[in-house]
């Protein structure tokens, strides 16, 4: 076998990470391009991370320089397999007990849209861009992420292709709605044996009965958001919506909360927030129902009197209440019961990911690609995923970085019932067990910074990786504890 020609190394430990993917790149230019691409993505964002920016070239005139052209070739024509690269990336995360998924985490379904001009780019079209809050010309993607209190990372991503790209429109066999893409992503995670406690997503997915039914058929627990206007058929004079149930729950004040239960959420930086949770017993929802397809609904808020829109969650779950677990039927998975605090914890993880993941994707240049074809766009997304995964891979080694105070979500009535802290500010094939609670949620800057001096001109990429994760951790839920005093 011919010996491979060496490439210009990246800074340690980025080079150590890149070596683990080298066999996926057949040509020397591909291995070189992968390193230079990762270096550029990890550098501080002084400007948008376009190809010229990654190559440190002038925006327009520098586009013809060989450094920029080599990165263009790396995405558009080099021929490496983005799917195989993703599998290897996940394998590296799953093989490390500090980042391996476990059944206490959640599978987050996340949707992202970026504005793109013109009509020639694959998947582009005038559509709703949720992160921009408006309808505009752009590209939308649906991704799955695994998350728990100490770490989160993307699993897979699929672009949504608007109907006008297909000959028969929405009736074309190849057309997929976002809901269908989301179902397929969950199915893949289940088929690949990725453990998680529940799937979590926003109200676009929670309001769809077919999506909820598909998750139940897969034996997957879920905690999904509902619209604040969620209602059901009811007799006149009876409660017919979550909002009416919240108003009828008897809240007077914190000393006389009626049916509301206090939830204390402790965050990684040590601060606490008092939230209130109501389990709805009206219409189709009740924790006492044990028949198949029984569902529970919740209203969780910072202020039961005013129910502020940005500080209130309306949730639905198929996880049974403690003491009212569903009987297992033939071929049906048995879902473990979940307390009110556990439901709040699970959805709180989505809020953390939803807020910080958008910032991370912006910092790593998720939307800054300057290519048009579907394979090239997917090849851009994979180095972005690898850059984020490298941060966890490198920072979760060595001595732990202490971030914040011990965690807990505590229901006032349950002295010894403790669940991990849920995150977010107001408004907003692994399966290995962790070696310890401290190793599962701590990261180290020492392992990353140790070899930074070996790099020439790109040491900032390593230091920025540390800063990136420190920002994620500051926003995140606190670590698990075994008991509460």
C-alpha positions in Angstrom: 0.0 0.0 0.0 1.3 3.4 -1.0 2.3 5.6 2.0 0.1 8.7 2.3 1.7 12.0 1.8 1.8 14.2 4.9 -0.4 17.3 5.2 0.3 20.6 7.0 -0.9 19.7 10.6 -3.5 21.6 12.5 -2.9 22.9 16.1 -2.9 20.2 18.8 -5.4 18.8 19.7 -7.3 19.7 16.5 -4.7 17.6 14.6 -5.4 14.6 16.9 -9.1 14.9 16.2 -8.5 15.3 12.4 -6.3 12.2 12.3 -9.3 10.1 13.5 -11.2 11.0 10.3 -8.3 10.8 7.8 -9.2 7.4 6.4 -12.5 8.9 5.1 -10.6 11.3 2.8 -8.9 9.5 0.0 -6.9 12.4 -1.4 -4.2 14.5 0.3 -6.0 17.6 -0.8 -9.2 16.4 0.9 -7.3 15.9 4.2 -5.6 19.3 3.9 -9.0 21.0 3.1 -10.7 19.4 6.1 -8.1 20.8 8.5 -8.1 24.2 7.0 -11.9 24.3 7.0 -12.1 23.3 10.7 -9.4 25.9 11.6 -11.4 28.6 9.9 -14.7 27.6 11.5 -13.2 27.6 15.0 -11.6 31.0 14.7 -13.4 34.0 16.3 -16.0 35.4 14.0 -14.6 38.8 12.9 -16.7 38.5 9.8 -19.1 35.9 8.2 -17.3 32.6 7.7 -17.6 32.5 3.9 -15.0 30.7 1.8 -12.8 33.8 1.5 -13.0 34.4 5.2 -12.0 30.8 6.0 -9.1 31.2 3.6 -8.2 34.6 5.2 -8.6 36.3 1.8 -10.2 39.6 0.7 -14.0 39.1 0.3 -14.3 39.6 -3.5 -10.9 39.9 -5.0 -9.6 37.1 -2.9 -12.1 34.6 -4.2 -9.7 33.5 -7.0 -6.8 32.9 -4.7 -5.7 29.2 -4.5 -6.6 29.0 -0.7 -10.2 30.0 -1.4 -10.4 27.9 -4.5 -9.1 24.8 -2.7 -11.9 25.1 -0.1 -14.5 25.6 -2.9 -13.2 22.4 -4.4 -13.3 20.6 -1.0 -17.0 21.2 -0.8 -18.2 21.1 -4.4 -16.1 18.5 -6.3 -13.8 16.5 -4.0 -16.2 13.6 -3.6 -15.9 12.7 0.1 -19.0 11.2 1.7 -20.7 13.5 4.2 -22.8 10.7 5.7 -19.7 8.6 6.5 -18.0 11.5 8.1 -21.1 12.1 10.3 -21.0 8.4 11.4 -17.4 8.6 12.4 -18.0 11.9 14.2 -20.8 10.3 16.3 -18.7 7.2 16.9 -16.0 9.3 18.5 -18.6 10.9 20.8 -20.3 7.6 21.6 -17.0 5.8 22.4 -16.2 8.3 25.1 -18.0 7.7 28.4 -18.1 11.5 29.1 -20.1 12.2 25.9 -21.8 8.9 25.2 -25.6 9.2 25.2 -27.6 7.7 28.1 -31.3 7.2 28.8 -31.5 10.3 31.0 -31.0 12.6 28.0 -33.5 13.9 25.4 -33.7 13.7 21.6 -34.3 17.3 20.5 -35.9 18.0 17.2 -34.6 21.4 16.0 -35.5 23.5 12.9 -33.3 26.2 11.4 -33.8 28.5 8.5 -31.2 30.8 6.9 -31.9 33.5 4.4 -30.5 32.8 0.9 -30.9 34.9 -2.2 -31.8 33.7 -5.7 -33.4 30.6 -7.1 -30.5 28.3 -8.1 -29.4 27.1 -4.7 -30.7 23.6 -3.7 -33.7 23.6 -1.3 -34.1 27.4 -1.5 -37.6 28.9 -1.6 -39.8 31.5 0.0 -40.8 29.9 3.3 -41.1 30.5 7.0 -37.7 31.0 8.7 -38.4 30.3 12.3 -35.2 31.7 13.8 -35.8 35.0 11.8 -39.5 35.1 12.7 -40.7 35.8 9.2 -41.3 34.4 5.7 -38.4 35.0 3.4 -36.3 33.4 0.7 -34.1 30.8 2.3 -33.1 27.2 3.2 -34.7 25.3 6.1 -33.2 22.2 7.7 -34.5 19.9 10.4 -31.9 18.3 12.7 -31.9 15.9 15.7 -29.7 16.5 18.7 -28.9 14.5 21.8 -28.8 16.5 25.0 -28.5 16.2 28.8 -27.4 18.6 31.5 -23.7 18.4 30.8 -23.4 18.1 27.0 -25.4 18.3 23.7 -24.5 17.6 20.1 -26.2 17.2 16.8 -26.9 13.7 15.5 -28.2 14.2 11.9 -29.6 16.9 9.7 -31.9 16.9 6.7 -32.8 19.8 4.4 -36.4 20.6 3.7 -37.1 20.9 0.0 -40.1 23.1 -0.9 -42.7 21.6 -3.2 -41.9 23.8 -6.2 -38.6 21.9 -6.6 -40.6 18.8 -7.6 -42.4 18.1 -10.8 -45.6 17.1 -9.1 -45.4 19.5 -6.2 -46.6 18.2 -2.9 -48.0 15.0 -4.6 -44.5 14.0 -5.8 -43.3 10.8 -4.1 -40.0 12.4 -3.2 -41.6 15.4 -1.4 -41.2 15.4 2.4 -42.8 17.7 4.9 -40.8 18.8 7.9 -43.0 16.6 10.1 -42.1 13.6 7.9 -38.4 14.5 8.1 -38.6 14.8 11.9 -40.3 11.3 12.1 -37.5 9.8 10.0 -34.8 11.4 12.2 -36.4 9.9 15.3 -36.8 6.5 13.5 -33.1 6.5 12.7 -32.0 7.3 16.2 -34.2 4.4 17.5 -32.9 2.1 14.8 -29.3 3.0 15.7 -29.9 2.3 19.4 -29.3 5.9 20.6 -30.8 6.0 24.2 -32.9 8.9 25.4 -35.7 9.5 27.9 -38.0 11.4 25.6 -38.2 13.3 22.3 -38.8 17.0 22.8 -39.8 19.7 20.2 -41.7 22.9 19.9 -45.4 23.4 19.2 -45.2 22.9 15.4 -44.5 19.2 16.2 -46.6 19.0 19.4 -49.8 20.1 17.7 -49.6 17.4 15.1 -51.5 14.3 16.1 -49.9 12.1 13.4 -46.4 13.0 14.7 -47.3 12.2 18.3 -48.9 9.0 17.1 -45.8 8.0 15.2 -43.6 8.5 18.2 -45.9 6.4 20.3 -45.9 3.6 17.7 -42.1 3.7 17.9 -42.3 3.3 21.7 -40.8 6.7 22.2 -41.7 9.0 25.1 -42.2 12.6 24.2 -42.6 16.0 25.9 -43.8 18.5 23.2 -45.0 22.0 23.4 -48.5 23.1 22.5 -49.8 26.4 21.3 -51.2 28.7 24.0 -54.5 28.5 22.2 -54.7 24.7 22.3 -58.3 23.6 22.9 -60.6 20.6 22.6 -64.3 19.9 22.0 -66.2 20.3 25.2 -69.7 20.9 26.6 -70.8 24.4 27.2 -69.9 25.5 30.7 -66.9 23.1 31.0 -63.2 23.8 30.6 -62.2 23.6 26.9 -58.6 24.9 26.7 -55.3 24.9 28.6 -55.7 28.6 29.3 -59.1 28.1 30.9 -57.7 25.3 33.0 -54.9 27.5 34.2 -57.3 30.3 35.1 -59.5 27.9 37.0 -56.7 26.3 39.0 -57.4 28.5 42.1 -54.2 30.6 42.2 -54.3 33.4 44.8 -50.7 33.9 45.8 -47.5 31.9 46.6 -48.9 30.9 50.0 -52.2 29.8 48.6 -51.4 28.4 45.1 -54.4 26.3 44.6 -53.6 23.4 42.2 -50.3 24.9 41.1 -47.1 23.3 42.3 -43.9 25.2 42.9 -40.8 24.2 40.9 -37.4 25.6 41.8 -35.0 25.6 38.9 -31.3 25.9 39.8 -28.9 26.9 37.0 -25.2 26.2 36.5 -24.2 29.7 37.5 -25.9 29.2 40.8 -29.0 31.4 40.4 -32.4 30.0 41.1 -35.8 30.7 39.5 -39.2 29.9 40.9 -41.6 28.5 38.4 -45.1 27.0 38.9 -46.5 23.9 37.2 -50.1 22.8 36.7 -51.1 19.3 35.6 -54.3 19.7 33.7 -57.2 17.4 34.5 -59.8 18.3 31.9 -61.0 17.1 28.5 -58.8 14.4 27.1 -56.0 15.0 29.6 -55.5 13.5 33.0 -52.7 11.8 34.9 -55.1 9.1 36.1 -56.1 7.8 32.7 -54.4 4.5 32.0 -56.0 3.5 28.7 -53.9 3.3 25.6 -53.0 6.7 24.1 -53.8 8.5 27.4 -52.0 11.8 27.5 -51.0 14.4 30.1 -50.9 18.1 29.7 -49.2 20.8 31.7 -49.0 24.6 32.0 -45.7 25.7 33.4 -45.1 29.4 34.1 -43.2 32.0 36.0 -46.4 33.8 37.0 -49.7 31.9 37.4 -51.6 35.1 37.9 -50.6 36.9 34.6 -49.4 33.9 32.6 -46.8 35.9 30.6 -46.6 34.6 27.0 -42.8 34.5 27.0 -42.6 32.9 30.4 -45.2 30.1 30.0 -45.0 26.7 28.5 -47.9 24.5 27.4 -46.8 20.9 27.3 -48.1 17.5 26.3 -46.5 14.1 27.1 -47.2 10.4 26.8 -45.1 9.6 29.8 -47.4 8.1 32.5 -47.8 9.6 35.9 -46.2 7.8 38.9 -48.6 5.1 40.1 -50.6 5.2 36.8 -48.3 3.5 34.4 -49.9 2.0 31.3 -50.2 -1.7 31.1 -47.8 -3.2 28.6 -49.4 -4.7 25.6 -47.9 -7.1 23.2 -45.3 -5.4 21.0 -45.7 -2.1 22.9 -42.8 -0.5 24.8 -43.3 0.3 28.5 -42.6 4.0 29.2 -41.2 4.8 32.7 -43.4 7.1 34.7 -42.4 10.8 35.0 -43.2 13.2 37.8 -44.1 16.8 37.2 -40.6 17.9 37.9 -39.2 15.3 35.4 -41.4 16.7 32.7 -40.3 20.2 33.4 -36.6 19.0 33.3 -37.0 17.3 30.0 -38.5 20.2 28.2 -36.1 22.6 29.9 -33.3 20.9 28.1 -34.9 21.8 24.8 -35.0 25.4 25.8 -31.3 25.4 26.7 -30.4 23.8 23.3 -32.8 26.0 21.4 -31.2 29.2 22.8 -27.5 28.3 22.8 -27.4 26.1 19.7 -28.5 29.0 17.5 -25.7 31.1 18.9 -23.2 28.2 18.4 -24.3 27.7 14.8 -23.9 31.4 14.1 -20.4 31.4 15.6 -19.4 28.4 13.5 -20.7 29.7 10.3 -23.6 27.3 9.7 -25.4 29.7 7.3 -22.3 31.1 5.6 -21.8 28.6 2.8 -21.3 29.9 -0.7 -22.2 26.8 -2.7 -25.4 25.8 -4.5 -25.6 22.0 -4.9 -27.1 19.6 -2.3 -23.9 17.6 -1.8 -21.8 20.7 -1.3 -24.3 22.1 1.3 -24.2 18.9 3.2 -20.4 18.9 3.1 -20.4 22.3 4.6 -22.7 21.3 7.4 -20.5 18.3 8.4 -17.4 20.3 9.2 -19.6 22.6 11.3 -20.9 19.6 13.2 -17.3 18.3 13.5 -16.2 21.7 14.9 -18.8 21.6 17.6 -18.1 17.9 18.4 -14.4 18.7 18.5 -15.1 21.2 21.2 -16.8 18.6 23.4 -14.2 15.9 22.4 -11.3 18.1 23.4 -12.7 20.0 26.4 -14.2 17.0 28.1 -10.8 15.5 28.8 -8.4 16.0 31.7 -9.3 17.8 34.8 -12.9 19.1 35.2 -13.7 22.8 34.8 -16.0 23.8 37.7 -18.9 25.7 36.4 -21.7 26.8 38.7 -23.3 25.4 41.8 -24.9 21.9 42.3 -28.2 21.5 40.4 -31.7 20.6 41.3 -35.3 21.0 40.3 -37.3 20.6 43.5 -41.1 20.4 43.9 -41.8 22.0 47.2 -44.1 19.2 48.3 -41.6 16.4 47.5 -38.8 16.7 50.0 -36.7 14.0 48.5 -37.8 14.1 44.8 -34.9 15.6 42.9 -34.6 16.0 39.1 -31.8 17.7 37.2 -32.2 21.4 36.6 -33.9 22.5 33.4 -32.5 25.3 31.5 -33.3 28.5 29.7 -33.9 32.0 30.9 -37.4 33.3 31.2 -39.0 33.3 27.8 -37.3 31.3 26.2 -25.3 3.3 19.2 -23.9 4.5 22.5 -25.7 4.0 25.8 -22.7 3.9 28.1 -23.2 5.2 31.6 -21.2 8.1 32.9 -18.3 7.3 35.1 -19.5 9.9 37.6 -21.7 13.0 37.8 -18.7 15.3 37.9 -17.0 13.8 34.8 -20.2 13.8 32.8 -20.7 17.5 33.0 -17.3 19.1 33.3 -14.9 20.2 30.7 -11.3 21.2 30.7 -9.6 24.1 29.0 -6.2 22.7 29.9 -6.4 19.9 27.4 -7.3 22.3 24.6 -4.9 25.0 25.4 -1.9 22.8 26.1 -0.9 22.3 22.4 -2.1 25.6 21.0 1.4 27.0 20.8 2.2 24.4 18.2 -0.1 26.0 15.7 1.1 28.8 13.5 -1.4 31.6 13.0 -4.5 29.5 14.0 -4.0 29.1 17.8 -7.0 31.3 18.2 -9.1 28.5 16.9 -8.2 26.4 19.9 -8.8 29.2 22.4 -12.1 30.1 20.8 -13.3 26.4 21.1 -12.8 26.8 24.9 -14.6 30.1 25.0 -17.4 28.7 22.9 -18.1 25.9 25.3 -17.7 28.1 28.3 -20.5 30.2 26.9 -22.7 27.2 26.4 -22.1 25.9 29.9 -22.9 29.3 31.5 -26.4 29.1 30.0 -26.9 25.5 30.8 -28.6 23.5 33.5 -26.6 22.6 36.6 -25.3 19.1 37.2 -27.2 16.3 38.7 -27.2 15.6 42.5 -28.3 12.6 44.4 -30.2 14.3 47.2 -31.4 17.6 48.4 -31.0 18.8 52.0 
